[in-house]
Amino acid sequence: MSNTFPNNLFISFLREKEKEARQNNDRSHYEYKLALVSLLQCSETLPNGKACQQLDNIGPDIADMLDEALIQHNRQLKCNNSF
């Protein structure tokens, strides 16, 4: 799976958050799982976390986390491409 599209980045991010929450016995793993299912069912490419809020189970908190993951990803790409 390519990581060039935001949905794939968002899916990877939510998988990791769900895994971490489950390992820590944090009930938030259920929220991440629901958000993940919604993203997996979405056929359109979503440009940012705010756009993800149109999906079920993705509210402002998760949308903000997705936006931050996208920002971090873009910074990393910029750093890697500057060499």
N, C-alpha and C positions, 0 to 999 in steps of 0.2 A: 504494500500500500504506500503510495507516494505521500510525502508530507508537505507538498507544495500547495495544497488547497486548505483553507481554514477549517473546513469540516473535519478533515483527517487530523489536523493538529488538535482540534477541539475534542475529537473522539479519543485520541491518545491521552490528552490531558485528563479527561473525565475517567478513563480507565485507571490511570495512575492514582487519582484522588480517591476513587472508589476502593481500590486495593489498599491504599494507606489507611483509609478510614476503617475498613474491615479488619485489618491487622491490629489496629488500636481499639477494637471493639467500640467504635464510634458509630452511633446510629445514623449519622449523616451518610454512611455508605448507601443507604436506601435512596436518599435524594439524588446522589450522584448516579446511581444505577438507573433511576427513572429518567434523568436528564440524558444519559447515554442512550437509552432505548429511543427516546424522542429524536436524537440526532441521527441515529442509525436508520431510522425510518424516513428521514428527510431526504428527498431526492435533489433538492436545489442546493447550490453552494451558497453558504451564508458568509458574508464578508467580515463579520465581527460578532462579538458577544451580544451587543445590543440587538442585532438582527435575530439572534437565536431566541430572544424572548418571545417571538411569535409562536414558538413551539410549546407544546405542553411540557410542564415540569421544569421549565427553565425560567427562573425569576431573576430579579435584579442582582442578587448576590452571586449566583452562578455566572450570570452574564458578565459581571465585573471581573470575575476570576478568569473567564475565557478571554476577555479583552486583555488582561494582564499577561496571560500566556502568549497571546498573539504578539504583543509588544516585545516581550522577552525573545520570542522566536525571531522576530524581524531584526532585533538588535544583534542577535547571534549571527544571523545570516550576513548582516552588514559587516560585522567584524571579520567573519570568515572570508568575505569577498574583497576585503581591503588589502590582502596580501598579494 
